[in-house]
Amino acid sequence: MKFSILNFTILTLLTSGALTQQTPKFKITRCRHSDMSAEELAESLAITQEFSDEADPPPNRLNRPIARETVNIKLFIHNVYSNKTKAGGYVSTDAINKQVKALNTGFKNTGFTFALQRISRTHSAEWALADMDKNAVEKKIVYKMWKTLRKGTYADLNLFLRPIPADVLGACNYPVNVKNRPTAVDRGVCDIHSATVPGSPGPYGQGKTTVHEVGHWLNLQHPFDGGCAKKYGGDGIRDTPAMKVSYGCKIGRDTCPDNPGKDAIHNYMSYSDDACLTEFTEGQITMMHKVWKKYRQPY
Ligand SMILES: [Zn+2]
């Protein structure tokens, strides 16, 4: 399985902090930046391999639906804005509630639910506009924001809604074994571009960036990671066919014709438009539950 060397998984496409109404100036490219160490990345890779079901013949493990226990995850939302406008990253309570609903709708058949505990609001241009890809100073600012505002444990989901200045829609770190890496707890959060909440203009305005990113938070890779190199794709999951990165919503697309299955364009972990994203697979759901139980729930 080929992993991007980048832990932070992302959707890239923006121009200067605001989504455009038309086709984005920059297409989503890929997960491209990382604040995880090489050791943490290796550990993340090992966690995926631990629960992978891409072996052939199948190990009859992941590709079989499991009994779904309901997992209720506490959700803390932090809106960090530079000024009280949409462009400044301010998100209304109504839009936040719609985002929580969109998240739960995305996960509705998975057994995971997300219960909003608290909304924090912070007016800070320094924090709202910090670009962790830019340099170490900016990264430190992001870390300080996360550490200051994050609530709960490693099992609780903290979403930071802010006008991320880079061409990035969102980013969550994959889980690692925080028993051995307690400092990773503060970084086990999600940065989400405030212009992706429901009601935002453009192809990524239905709040599904958050669904995608929370998939990463529960250790899902992109189905297109690794392209056509692996028979079943590079995400370690058998029922997400190998494919190349997808945009838009091209029905019937099959970018790896020599591999089983057509492209998983409707999968939340692809890069298709929000309107096109409707599903997680059984294999993905099982992966998320197993990873949750071992690597997040106890901590
Ligand atoms: Zn991603």
Residues whose N, C-alpha, C, O or C-beta is under 5 A from the ligand:
A	BS01	ZN	T9 I10
